[in-house]
């Protein structure tokens, strides 16, 4: 009697076709990620609302004088009473922060790449960058005002100086962490230095670069406010200074809330861009 071929056991007859992958199966991972994003957003909103509720309850229980502390309802009332005033100054601060962030991102990525690809530059520049970063940026703000005047440029450069360093470090770390296997693959395929940098190094470093960008965008908002503190005639930093001189805490806390909202919104925009440019990082979770 002939011995049966074991390979026949894995063969399917025409009556038993492989089940086709339906649209539901193909869309399951993206649908899951979409649902997780909405759940995370709902939790974030619930946390912020809970913080405001707790803040208002503490103010009502302690009942401090208005010149010492106010609740979020007073701050929101101030926002609704003067929406144009806050919108105009918010737009000024937002412009300064975005300009500083753009400059800091471009220079930070360029400097981080230079440190990675040039050992000579790394030996000379890295200690100098660390030394500069230890200087409080508030101390550098008057210098930028001397160089660029009292206008938009000085605030943007203060924001750039604060947003710059996290991108240098994260770009350098991301490029330095490319696996040896990928570098060997590029060598075996005789890839040029440019192709290796564009198609392997920077692609692998995208998540690390965007991690630095998420830190830098919040710092850029703070840098713009610091510049307005030193020499500002408009912007949310100027609103805070003016409210402080008039002991107007509702306006001051309203500016704080708007600043927090700007920084949070920009953080999520950068985070979303990072997820789109590095989708493989999401699937690895």
N, C-alpha and C positions, 0 to 999 in steps of 0.2 A: 504494500500500500504506500502511495506517495506521501512524503512528509509535507504537511501544509506550510506554505510560506507565511512566516509571521508578519511580513510587511503588508500582507493583504488585510490584516486586522485594522490597519490605520487608514485603509482606503475606503472612501465613501462611494456608494453606488449612486447612479443618477436619481434614484428615488429618495436619497438622503442628502440633499444639497446643503452646503454650509449656509447657516442663517445669515442673510444680509445685514450689514450694520445699518440700522435705521437712523433717522435724523435725531431721534431722542438720545441714542448712545453717543453720537458724534458731538452733540451739544452739551452733554452732561458736565464735563469739566468746566467749561466756560460759564454754564449756568450756576454751578456751585460757587465759582469765584465771584460771580455777580451777586449772588445771594449773601455771601460772606461780607462783601463790601458794604451792602446795605445794612447788614446787622452791625458791622463795626461803626458805620455812620450813625445809626440809631443810638448805639451805646455812647458815642461821643457827645451827641446832642443831649442825651439824658444826663450825662455827667455834668455838662455845662449848666443845664437848667437846675440840677440839684445844687450846684455850687452857688448859683444866684439865690435860690430859695434859702439855703443855709445862711448866706450873707445877710439877706433881708431879715430873717428871723433873729439873728444875733443883734442887729441894729435895733430892732423893735424891743428886744428883751433888755438890752443894756441901756438903750435910749440916750446915746451921747449927744452933746450939743452939735449943731450943724457945722460949726467951725472946726470940729475935731474929726467927725466921721459921718458919712451918709451911706444910705443903702442903695442898691441898684435901681430901685424905683425912682429915686430922686435923680439919678444919673440919666436914666432913660427919659424921664420927663424933660430934662435939659436938652437931650438930643431932639425930642419932638418939638420943643419950643423954638429951637434955632437950627433947623436941619441944613439950611444953606450955609451957615457959618461953619459948621462942622464938616460938611461935604467939601467946601472949598479948601479948607486946611488939610483935610484928609488926602485930597488929590495931590497937593503939594508934597506932602510927606511920602506918598506912594510913588510919585515920580522920582524923588531923590533916592528912595530905597531901591527901586528897580534899576535905576542907572548905576548905583553903587554895586548892586548884586551882579549886573551884567559885566561891569569892569572887573570886579573881584573874581568872577567865574573865569573869564577869559585869561586874566593874568595868573590866577591860581593854577589852572589846568596847564598852562604853558610852563610855568615855573616848576610844577610837580613833574612834568614830563622831562624837563631839562635836568632836574636832579636825578631822575631815574636813568636817563640815557647817557649822561656825562658824569663820570666819576670825578673829573677835575672840578666841575661846577659844584658837585655834591660836597666835595671837601672844603671848598671856600664859602659857598652860599648857605649851606644848611645851618652851620652855627650862627651865621649872621642873621638869618631869618628867625631863628629861635630867640636871639637877643632882642630883635626888633619887636617880636610878638609879646615879649614880657613888658614892654612899655605900655602903660595905660593909654588907651586910645583917646581918652578925654584930654590927655596932655598933648596929643598930636593935633587935636582939632584947631587950636589957635595957629599952628604952623600952616595948616591948609588954608586958613582964612587969610593969612599973610600972603600966601602964594596965589590964591585964586579969588580973593575978595569975599564980599559978604553975600554973594548971590547963590544961585543954584549949584554951581560947580563945587564950591567948598563942601557943602553938605553931602553931595554925591561922592566926593573923594573920601570923606570921613567914613561913609557907609562902605565904600570899597576897601578901605584899610581894615575894617573890622571883619568883613566877609571874606577877605583874601586867604587868611592862613588855614582855615579848615579845608579849603579846596586844595591847597598845596599838599597838605599831609595826606588827605584821602586819595588824591590822584597818584601820589608817589607810592602809597601802600598798595593801591589797586594794581598799578603796573608792575610792582615788585612781586605780587602774589600770583602771577600767571604760572600755571603748572608747567613743570619741566617737560611733560609729554607733549604739550602743545608747541613748545619751543623746538623740540626735536622734530615734530611733524613739519614745522615750517622749514627747518634746515634740510630735511630729507627731500622735500618738494622744491628746494632751491628758491624759496620765496625771497624777494628783495626785502631790504630793511624797511622800506616804506610800506609794502604790502603786509609784512608781519606786524608793523605798528598799527596799521589801520584795521586789519581784518582779524587780528588775534589779540594784541595787547590792549587796545582801547576798548574793544568789544568786551573782553573779560573784565576790564576795570570799570565799566559803566555803573554797576551797582555801588561800588565804593565811591565813585565820583558823586553820584546822586545822594549818597549818605552825607557827604560833606556839604552838598548843595542845600540839603534840608536844614542843616545847622546854619549855614551862611545866610539863608534868606531871612531867618528870624533876626540874626545879628545885624543884617543890613538895615532892617527897620529901626532897630535900636541905634545904629550909627547915624542914621538920618536925624533922629530925635536929638542925639548928642550934639550934632552940628547946629541944630536949631536952638539948643540951649545956649551955645556959645555966642552965636551971631545970627539970630533969626528974627524976621519980622512977619513971618507967616509959617503955617505948618502946625502940626499937633504939638510939637515941642514948644512952640511959641504960645499955643493955647494953654499949655500946662503952666508955663512961666507966668503968663498974664493972670491965670486963675489963682496961682499961688500969691501973687502980689496983692490980689483983691480978696484973699481968703474965701474964694468961691469954690468950695469943695465939690458941689454937683458938676460944675464944668470940668474940674480936674478929673474926677472919676469917669465922667463921660468920655474924655479923651483917652483915659486908660483903657476903657472898654473897646473903643474904636481901634486903638493900637493893637490890642490883643486879637481882635477880629481880623485885622489886616494880616498880622503875622500868621495866624492860624490858617486863613484862607490861602495865603501864598505857600505855606508849608504843604498843604494838601495838593495844590497845583503842581508843585515840584515833585511830590511823591507820586502823583498820577503820571506825570511825564516819565519818571523813572520806571514805573511799572510797564508803561507802553514800550519803552526802549529796551527793557530787559525782561521780557515776559517769562524767560526760562527760570528766573529767580522765584517767581510766584509759584510755578509748578513744582519747584524743588521743596516747597514747604510742606 
